[in-house]
Amino acid sequence: MNLNMFYSDWVHWLIEPFTADFFLRALIGGGLVAIICGVVGTWVVIRGMAFLGEAIGHGMLPGVALATVVGAPAIAGGAVSAVVMSATISLLQRRGRLSYDTSIGLLFVSMLSLGVIIVSHSRSFATDATAMLFGDILAMDAGDLLGLLLAVFATVFIAVILHRSFVATAFDTRIAQTLGLRPQLAQLAMVGLVTLAVVSSYQAVGSLLVVGLLLAPAVAAGPWTRSIPARMAVAAAFGIVAVVLGLLCSWYAGTAAGASIAMAAITLAALSSLVASSVVASSVGASGAGRRLNAWRSRRAAKMPEPQPAPVSVSLIGK
């Protein structure tokens, strides 16, 4: 009887989070964000655009701050600010006067400074700033989920339509230009995808932690895939697992949900790398042992004398 009661209590404790509506909305919203970040994050890792994602994430700060001060939706202000920053980066790159990373670095510092100035000017901005930096995934509603669903469709559609251009541009822009794949348009579309991923992930993990969800699942999927679409799918799966683990950790341990999700994603990436390294090491060790065994057999066969015919008895010949 006591065992049955213990089992019932344990099951109730385990499924308790899934009975809360806000937890289920957070799971669905986090899963949609994981799909977006899995698709876009794969290209971010392949093309080394992590700094761009970080810069756009912090570039949202002035727009969110202004929107909060004037009473407008924070996500709208952040989206406008991120789009302005992305467009300015592309403009500076096309002019060619500054390198790509220098342009991003200057805009990153300027937008972050402007956001901090606006935050410091407002006396009652501490709570909103915390949600903006670290996210508030538990506050998602039906409208947020609908917006994320539309963002998923837009992300997948652009990634499929421009897949060849993205691939060619990632390896050699001259080849992409020769093939008529318009590498400049592909670059603009890629910046737009990163902007969309950062803006859509804003409420889930905040602008400070969004790069973790962009990079970690794609890094975790790397050792187990051989093609870009497969890596996107596996990265999305790792992201969904990170969302579930992070939300459960937040529920039971009372930690911040966004930070828990980001830490879960990074932990999965580390575990994936360790497991992949151990698998490679074991396979190399097994193949090395097989080679040593074959070499030993070859040496042994070389030292063995040729087999001699059995001696024939003279008495048997006489008979």
C-alpha positions as CSV (number, residue, x, y, z in Angstrom):
1,M,0.0,0.0,0.0
2,N,2.8,2.4,0.9
3,L,4.6,1.5,-2.3
4,N,1.5,2.3,-4.3
5,M,1.1,5.6,-2.5
6,F,4.8,6.4,-3.2
7,Y,4.4,5.6,-6.8
8,S,1.3,7.7,-7.1
9,D,3.0,10.7,-5.4
10,W,6.0,10.3,-7.7
11,V,3.9,10.2,-10.8
12,H,1.9,13.2,-9.7
13,W,5.1,15.1,-8.9
14,L,6.5,14.3,-12.4
15,I,3.4,15.3,-14.4
16,E,2.4,18.3,-12.2
17,P,4.2,20.9,-14.4
18,F,2.3,19.7,-17.5
19,T,-1.1,20.3,-15.9
20,A,-0.4,24.1,-15.8
21,D,-1.6,26.0,-18.9
22,F,1.2,28.6,-18.8
23,F,3.8,25.7,-18.7
24,L,2.2,24.1,-21.7
25,R,2.2,27.4,-23.6
26,A,5.8,27.9,-22.7
27,L,6.6,24.4,-24.0
28,I,4.9,25.0,-27.3
29,G,6.4,28.5,-27.7
30,G,9.9,27.2,-26.7
31,G,9.6,24.4,-29.2
32,L,8.7,26.8,-32.0
33,V,11.7,29.0,-31.0
34,A,13.9,25.9,-31.1
35,I,12.8,25.1,-34.6
36,I,13.6,28.7,-35.8
37,C,17.0,28.6,-34.0
38,G,17.8,25.2,-35.3
39,V,17.4,26.3,-38.9
40,V,19.1,29.7,-38.6
41,G,21.7,28.6,-36.0
42,T,23.0,25.9,-38.4
43,W,23.9,28.7,-40.9
44,V,25.2,30.9,-38.1
45,V,27.6,28.1,-37.1
46,I,28.6,27.2,-40.6
47,R,29.3,30.8,-41.7
48,G,30.7,32.0,-38.4
49,M,28.1,34.7,-37.7
50,A,27.8,34.3,-34.0
51,F,28.9,37.9,-33.4
52,L,26.2,39.1,-35.7
53,G,23.5,37.3,-33.6
54,E,24.9,38.7,-30.4
55,A,25.0,42.2,-31.8
56,I,21.5,42.1,-33.1
57,G,20.3,40.7,-29.8
58,H,21.8,43.6,-27.9
59,G,20.8,46.0,-30.7
60,M,17.1,45.4,-29.8
61,L,17.7,47.2,-26.5
62,P,17.0,50.8,-27.6
63,G,13.8,49.8,-29.4
64,V,12.5,47.8,-26.5
65,A,13.4,50.6,-24.1
66,L,11.6,53.3,-26.2
67,A,8.6,51.1,-26.7
68,T,8.3,50.5,-23.0
69,V,8.6,54.1,-22.2
70,V,5.9,55.2,-24.6
71,G,3.6,52.3,-23.8
72,A,4.0,50.4,-27.1
73,P,4.5,46.6,-27.4
74,A,8.1,45.8,-26.5
75,I,8.5,43.2,-29.2
76,A,7.5,45.7,-31.8
77,G,10.1,48.2,-30.7
78,G,12.7,45.5,-30.5
79,A,11.9,44.3,-34.0
80,V,12.2,47.8,-35.4
81,S,15.5,48.3,-33.7
82,A,16.9,45.0,-34.9
83,V,15.8,45.7,-38.5
84,V,17.4,49.1,-38.4
85,M,20.6,47.6,-37.1
86,S,20.6,44.8,-39.7
87,A,20.0,47.3,-42.5
88,T,22.8,49.6,-41.2
89,I,25.2,46.7,-41.1
90,S,24.4,45.7,-44.7
91,L,24.8,49.3,-45.8
92,L,28.2,49.7,-44.2
93,Q,29.3,46.4,-45.7
94,R,28.2,47.4,-49.2
95,R,30.1,50.7,-49.0
96,G,33.2,48.7,-48.2
97,R,34.8,51.4,-46.0
98,L,34.8,49.2,-42.9
99,S,35.2,45.4,-42.5
100,Y,32.2,43.3,-41.6
101,D,33.2,42.6,-38.0
102,T,34.3,46.2,-37.4
103,S,30.9,47.5,-38.6
104,I,29.1,45.0,-36.3
105,G,31.3,46.0,-33.4
106,L,30.7,49.7,-33.7
107,L,27.0,49.3,-34.1
108,F,26.9,46.8,-31.3
109,V,28.5,49.3,-28.8
110,S,26.5,52.2,-30.0
111,M,23.1,50.5,-29.9
112,L,23.9,49.0,-26.5
113,S,25.0,52.3,-25.1
114,L,21.9,54.0,-26.4
115,G,19.7,51.4,-24.8
116,V,21.5,51.8,-21.5
117,I,21.1,55.6,-21.6
118,I,17.3,55.1,-22.2
119,V,17.1,52.6,-19.4
120,S,19.0,54.8,-17.0
121,H,16.7,57.7,-17.8
122,S,13.6,55.8,-16.9
123,R,13.1,55.4,-13.1
124,S,10.9,52.3,-13.2
125,F,12.5,50.1,-15.9
126,A,14.2,47.4,-13.8
127,T,11.6,44.7,-14.2
128,D,11.2,45.3,-17.9
129,A,14.9,45.4,-18.4
130,T,15.3,42.0,-16.7
131,A,12.6,40.4,-18.8
132,M,14.2,42.0,-21.9
133,L,17.7,40.6,-21.1
134,F,16.7,37.2,-19.8
135,G,13.2,36.5,-21.3
136,D,9.9,35.7,-19.9
137,I,8.8,32.5,-21.6
138,L,6.3,31.7,-18.9
139,A,4.2,34.7,-19.8
140,M,3.5,33.6,-23.4
141,D,-0.1,33.8,-24.6
142,A,-2.0,32.7,-27.7
143,G,-1.0,35.7,-29.7
144,D,2.7,35.1,-29.0
145,L,2.3,31.5,-30.1
146,L,0.6,32.5,-33.4
147,G,3.4,35.0,-34.1
148,L,6.0,32.3,-33.5
149,L,4.2,29.9,-35.8
150,L,4.2,32.4,-38.6
151,A,7.9,33.0,-37.9
152,V,8.6,29.3,-38.2
153,F,6.8,29.2,-41.6
154,A,8.7,32.2,-42.8
155,T,12.1,30.8,-41.6
156,V,11.6,27.4,-43.2
157,F,10.3,28.9,-46.5
158,I,13.3,31.3,-46.9
159,A,15.7,28.6,-45.9
160,V,14.3,26.2,-48.5
161,I,13.9,28.7,-51.3
162,L,17.5,30.2,-50.9
163,H,19.2,27.0,-49.9
164,R,21.4,26.8,-53.0
165,S,22.3,30.4,-52.7
166,F,23.2,30.0,-49.1
167,V,25.4,27.0,-49.8
168,A,27.2,28.6,-52.7
169,T,27.8,31.9,-50.8
170,A,29.1,30.0,-47.8
171,F,31.8,28.3,-49.8
172,D,32.7,30.9,-52.5
173,T,30.9,34.1,-53.4
174,R,32.6,34.2,-56.8
175,I,31.2,30.8,-57.7
176,A,27.8,31.9,-56.5
177,Q,28.0,35.0,-58.7
178,T,29.1,32.9,-61.7
179,L,26.1,30.5,-61.2
180,G,23.7,33.5,-61.0
181,L,22.8,32.8,-57.4
182,R,23.1,36.5,-56.3
183,P,25.4,36.2,-53.2
184,Q,24.6,39.7,-52.1
185,L,20.9,38.9,-51.9
186,A,21.7,35.7,-50.1
187,Q,23.8,37.7,-47.5
188,L,20.9,40.1,-47.0
189,A,18.5,37.2,-46.6
190,M,20.8,35.5,-44.1
191,V,21.1,38.7,-42.0
192,G,17.3,38.9,-42.2
193,L,16.9,35.3,-40.9
194,V,19.3,36.0,-38.0
195,T,17.2,39.1,-37.2
196,L,14.0,37.1,-37.3
197,A,15.4,34.4,-35.1
198,V,16.7,36.9,-32.5
199,V,13.4,38.9,-32.4
200,S,11.2,35.7,-32.2
201,S,13.5,34.3,-29.5
202,Y,13.3,37.5,-27.5
203,Q,10.5,36.6,-25.1
204,A,11.8,33.0,-24.7
205,V,15.4,33.6,-23.6
206,G,15.9,37.3,-23.9
207,S,18.4,39.3,-25.9
208,L,21.3,38.3,-23.6
209,L,20.9,34.5,-23.9
210,V,19.6,34.2,-27.5
211,V,23.0,33.4,-28.9
212,G,23.2,30.3,-26.7
213,L,20.0,28.9,-28.2
214,L,21.2,29.8,-31.7
215,L,24.6,28.2,-31.4
216,A,24.5,25.3,-28.9
217,P,21.9,23.1,-30.6
218,A,23.6,23.5,-34.0
219,V,26.9,22.6,-32.4
220,A,25.4,19.6,-30.6
221,A,24.0,18.4,-34.0
222,G,27.3,18.8,-35.8
223,P,29.0,15.4,-35.0
224,W,25.9,13.4,-35.9
225,T,25.0,14.7,-39.3
226,R,26.5,14.9,-42.8
227,S,24.2,17.3,-44.6
228,I,22.9,20.8,-43.8
229,P,19.1,19.9,-43.8
230,A,19.8,17.0,-41.4
231,R,21.8,19.2,-39.2
232,M,19.0,21.7,-39.0
233,A,16.5,19.0,-38.0
234,V,18.8,17.5,-35.4
235,A,19.6,21.0,-34.1
236,A,15.9,21.7,-33.7
237,A,15.4,18.4,-31.8
238,F,18.3,19.3,-29.5
239,G,16.7,22.7,-29.0
240,I,13.3,21.2,-28.1
241,V,15.0,18.9,-25.6
242,A,16.8,21.9,-24.1
243,V,13.5,23.8,-23.7
244,V,11.9,20.8,-21.9
245,L,14.9,20.3,-19.6
246,G,15.2,24.0,-18.9
247,L,11.5,24.5,-18.1
248,L,11.5,21.5,-15.8
249,C,14.6,22.8,-14.0
250,S,12.9,26.1,-13.7
251,W,9.8,24.5,-12.3
252,Y,11.4,22.3,-9.7
253,A,14.5,24.3,-8.8
254,G,12.9,27.8,-9.0
255,T,15.5,29.1,-11.5
256,A,15.0,31.6,-14.3
257,A,13.4,29.9,-17.2
258,G,15.3,31.6,-20.0
259,A,18.7,31.1,-18.4
260,S,17.9,27.4,-17.6
261,I,17.0,26.8,-21.2
262,A,20.2,28.4,-22.4
263,M,22.3,26.4,-19.9
264,A,20.5,23.2,-20.9
265,A,21.3,23.8,-24.5
266,I,25.0,24.4,-23.8
267,T,25.1,21.3,-21.6
268,L,23.7,19.2,-24.4
269,A,26.3,20.6,-26.8
270,A,29.1,19.7,-24.3
271,L,27.7,16.2,-23.8
272,S,27.2,15.7,-27.5
273,S,30.8,16.6,-28.1
274,L,32.1,14.3,-25.4
275,V,30.0,11.3,-26.6
276,A,31.1,11.9,-30.2
277,S,34.7,12.1,-29.1
278,S,34.4,8.8,-27.1
279,V,32.7,7.1,-30.0
280,V,35.5,8.2,-32.4
281,A,38.2,7.1,-30.0
282,S,36.6,3.7,-29.4
283,S,36.2,3.1,-33.2
284,V,39.8,4.2,-33.8
285,G,41.0,2.0,-31.0
286,A,39.0,-1.0,-32.3
287,S,40.4,-0.5,-35.8
288,G,43.9,-0.1,-34.4
289,A,43.5,-3.3,-32.4
290,G,42.3,-5.1,-35.6
291,R,45.3,-3.8,-37.5
292,R,47.7,-5.0,-34.8
293,L,46.0,-8.4,-34.7
294,N,46.4,-8.8,-38.5
295,A,50.0,-7.6,-38.3
296,W,50.7,-10.2,-35.6
297,R,49.1,-12.9,-37.7
298,S,51.2,-11.9,-40.7
299,R,54.4,-12.0,-38.7
300,R,53.6,-15.3,-37.2
301,A,52.7,-16.7,-40.6
302,A,56.1,-15.5,-42.0
303,K,58.0,-17.2,-39.2
304,M,56.3,-20.6,-39.6
305,P,58.1,-23.1,-41.8
306,E,56.4,-24.6,-44.8
307,P,54.3,-27.7,-43.9
308,Q,56.3,-30.9,-44.8
309,P,54.6,-34.1,-46.1
310,A,54.3,-36.9,-43.6
311,P,57.1,-39.5,-43.8
312,V,56.1,-42.7,-45.5
313,S,56.9,-45.9,-43.8
314,V,59.3,-48.3,-45.8
315,S,57.5,-51.3,-44.5
316,L,54.3,-50.0,-45.9
317,I,56.0,-49.5,-49.3
318,G,57.4,-52.9,-49.3
319,K,54.0,-54.3,-48.7
